[in-house]
């Protein structure tokens, strides 16, 4: 039978120090044995023939006592098997709404293959790291709508992110509308921590809700908003029209305009933080940092089940001592 040593332990291992007495006991027995043996001086032993081997096996009795001593020491050390069962509970769940800009400028190629596709990869990776939280998706351009309500089903959230495309909404950048939709989704949340991750690559130029009004609502509901401006500094290859022959976008270098002052104000007012993503790498690093800033407190409970094994060593010691006693009173009686 295979023993799982990883689950085996000794409760009182200090008793193993008693085993240092073993050499002393062996030495003591060797000295005492010489004194106990009677000495008969004769001129010759040719007339004596020793037919029995019992006299040579006499030290076996002392060996049995030493074995019993070892068994008792092991029993005192309290050997036992330990099985551990775990249960984890999350007592500080976080509800997160990802508010994503899907305006035409998100197809700019300063991030590869474009801003929107780069964001989708990073966002899915972020979702995978949040197993204990609920997440929802809001998209916005000239208007906004909830793509996925808050849910703990990460497969639904990831499918939603994968399906996000430009053209779902009238073009524009309604930052206030996007933020307002996110706030609306979190207003009934009972989570101890509520977070919005708002991403845009432009300035507020559409919608009927002022971003600062939406910010005040978030502040009143104690919703923390992390804002991300996505886009390189300077010029970026951006879509400006469609080819009338095949319907594909035509690109040219255009100035990147992001209302960083507004995004910083939104983040500061709600105890959040503003980030600027200029490359695929920096975008990933931003979501990694947000992941570290917003951690769910998870408690792990361990239940230990102990199976004491010292009794078997006590019984073995008693059995060895009994065997020694029987042998000493029977087979070895005439030699003691």
Helices and strands as residue ranges (DSSP letters): G 5-7, E 8-10, G 13-20, H 21-36, H 59-76, E 79-92, E 94-101, G 104-107, H 115-128, E 134-140, E 144-151, H 154-163, H 175-186, E 193-200, H 211-220, E 223-230, E 235-242, E 249-255, H 260-269, E 274-277, H 280-293, E 297-308, H 310-329, G 333-335
